[in-house]
Amino acid sequence: MPISGASVQLRVPIPEDAAAWHRLFDDPDVMEFHGGASHDLAHYEEFTARQRAHHDHIGVCLYTLLDAAGEPVGFTGAQPWPHEWGPKGEIEIGWRLGRAHWGRGYATLAAETTLERARAVGIRHVVAMVAEENARSIAVIQRLGMKESETYVSPVSKTRGLCFRLDL
C-alpha cells in the first residue's frame, strides 16, 4: 500500500538508528546490490556516526527515513561519494529501505526531499550510482529526472554501475 500524504520524515541519524539500520538491512534481498552480505552492528554504528559528521560539515547526509509512526524504515539522503573509484568528489544521493517498506513510494518522496535539502545548502549537482541490474532504483532515479552519464566498473565486485547526474 502506498504511503499517504506528500511528505516524509527525515532525521539526522541518532546513535540508536545503528541498531535499526542493522535490523532493517539484515536481508539478502536488501543487500543484493550492496555486496550481498549483511554488516555487523559496529559497521552501522560507524556509518551513522559518519552521517552525523557529513551533516555537520556539508549540511546533508544519509538521513534516517521514518514512517508515519516515527519508526525507521531505512535511509535516504546525500553524502560525498565514499570510494576511490567512480564519481570521486561528487555528492551522491541514495536510499536503502527495509524489504517490508518497498513499493510504497518512500524512496521517491524521500529522494525529492533530499534534493530540496541539497539545494538549500548550495549543492549545485548530484550523482546517483546504481548497479545496472537494479531496476527499482533506476525507476526512482528516472522519476527524479536524472540522466545517465557514465558507466563505472567496481574494482571489488567487477559489476557495472551506472552514474546518473542532475543539476540542481
C-alpha positions in Angstrom: 0.0 0.0 0.0 1.5 3.4 -1.0 2.2 5.9 1.8 -0.4 8.6 2.2 0.4 12.3 2.1 3.0 14.2 0.2 5.8 14.3 2.8 8.2 12.1 4.6 10.1 12.4 7.8 13.9 12.5 7.5 16.2 13.0 10.6 19.9 13.1 11.1 20.7 9.6 12.3 20.9 9.2 16.1 23.1 6.6 17.7 20.1 4.3 18.2 19.5 4.2 14.5 22.5 2.0 14.0 20.6 -0.9 15.5 17.5 -0.1 13.4 19.6 0.0 10.2 21.3 -3.2 11.2 17.9 -4.9 11.7 16.3 -3.4 8.5 19.2 -4.3 6.2 19.9 -7.8 7.6 18.2 -9.3 4.5 19.8 -10.7 1.3 17.2 -9.0 -0.9 18.0 -5.6 0.6 21.7 -6.2 0.3 21.6 -7.7 -3.2 23.3 -4.6 -4.8 25.4 -3.8 -1.8 27.7 -6.7 -1.6 25.1 -9.3 -0.8 26.0 -9.8 2.8 24.8 -8.2 5.9 27.0 -6.0 8.0 27.5 -6.2 11.7 26.2 -3.7 14.2 29.7 -2.0 14.5 29.5 -1.2 10.8 26.2 0.7 11.3 27.5 2.5 14.4 30.4 3.9 12.4 28.1 4.5 9.4 25.5 6.6 11.3 28.3 8.5 13.1 29.9 9.3 9.7 26.5 10.6 8.5 26.2 12.9 11.5 29.7 14.3 10.6 28.6 14.8 7.0 25.5 16.7 8.2 27.7 18.9 10.4 30.3 19.6 7.6 28.2 19.8 4.4 24.6 20.2 5.6 23.3 16.9 4.2 23.7 13.2 5.0 22.0 9.9 4.6 19.1 10.6 6.9 17.0 8.0 8.8 13.7 7.7 7.0 10.8 7.4 9.3 7.2 6.2 8.7 4.1 8.0 9.9 4.5 6.4 13.4 8.1 7.7 13.7 9.7 4.2 13.2 12.8 3.9 11.0 12.2 2.2 7.6 15.6 2.9 6.1 17.7 5.8 5.0 17.7 8.3 2.2 19.9 11.3 1.6 23.1 12.6 0.2 26.8 12.1 1.0 30.2 12.5 -0.6 30.9 9.6 -2.9 32.8 7.3 -0.5 35.1 5.3 -2.8 38.4 5.9 -4.6 36.8 4.9 -7.9 33.7 6.2 -9.6 32.5 9.8 -9.3 35.1 11.0 -6.8 34.5 14.4 -5.3 30.8 14.3 -6.1 27.8 14.3 -3.8 25.8 11.2 -4.3 22.1 10.7 -3.4 20.9 7.3 -2.4 18.5 5.2 -0.4 18.1 1.8 1.2 14.8 0.6 2.7 13.9 -2.4 4.7 12.2 -5.0 2.5 8.8 -4.6 4.2 8.8 -0.9 3.0 9.5 -1.4 -0.7 6.9 -0.3 -3.3 5.2 2.3 -1.2 6.7 5.4 -2.6 9.1 6.1 0.3 12.3 6.2 -1.8 11.0 8.7 -4.4 9.4 11.1 -1.9 12.4 11.0 0.4 14.8 11.5 -2.5 12.8 14.5 -3.6 13.1 15.9 -0.1 16.8 15.2 -0.2 17.2 17.2 -3.4 15.4 20.1 -1.7 17.8 20.0 1.2 20.8 19.8 -1.1 19.6 22.8 -3.0 19.0 24.7 0.3 22.7 24.2 1.4 24.0 25.3 -2.0 24.8 21.9 -3.7 24.7 22.6 -7.4 24.6 19.0 -8.8 24.3 15.4 -7.5 25.0 12.0 -8.8 23.4 8.6 -8.2 25.3 5.4 -8.7 23.3 2.2 -9.2 24.0 -1.3 -10.3 22.8 -1.7 -13.9 20.6 -4.6 -12.8 18.8 -2.6 -10.0 15.6 -1.7 -11.9 13.8 -0.5 -8.8 16.4 2.2 -8.0 16.8 3.1 -11.7 13.0 3.8 -11.7 13.4 6.2 -8.8 16.3 7.9 -10.5 14.3 8.4 -13.6 11.3 9.8 -11.7 13.7 12.4 -10.2 14.7 13.5 -13.8 18.3 12.3 -13.5 20.2 11.4 -16.7 22.6 8.6 -17.3 26.1 10.0 -17.8 28.8 7.4 -17.2 29.4 3.7 -16.5 31.9 2.5 -13.9 33.1 -1.0 -13.1 33.6 -1.7 -9.4 37.1 -2.8 -8.7 35.8 -5.1 -5.9 32.7 -6.8 -7.4 33.6 -6.3 -11.1 30.0 -5.3 -11.7 28.9 -2.3 -13.8 27.5 0.7 -12.1 25.6 3.4 -13.9 26.2 7.0 -12.9 23.2 9.4 -13.3 23.5 13.2 -12.9 21.2 16.0 -12.0 21.9 19.8 -12.0 20.1 21.5 -9.1 
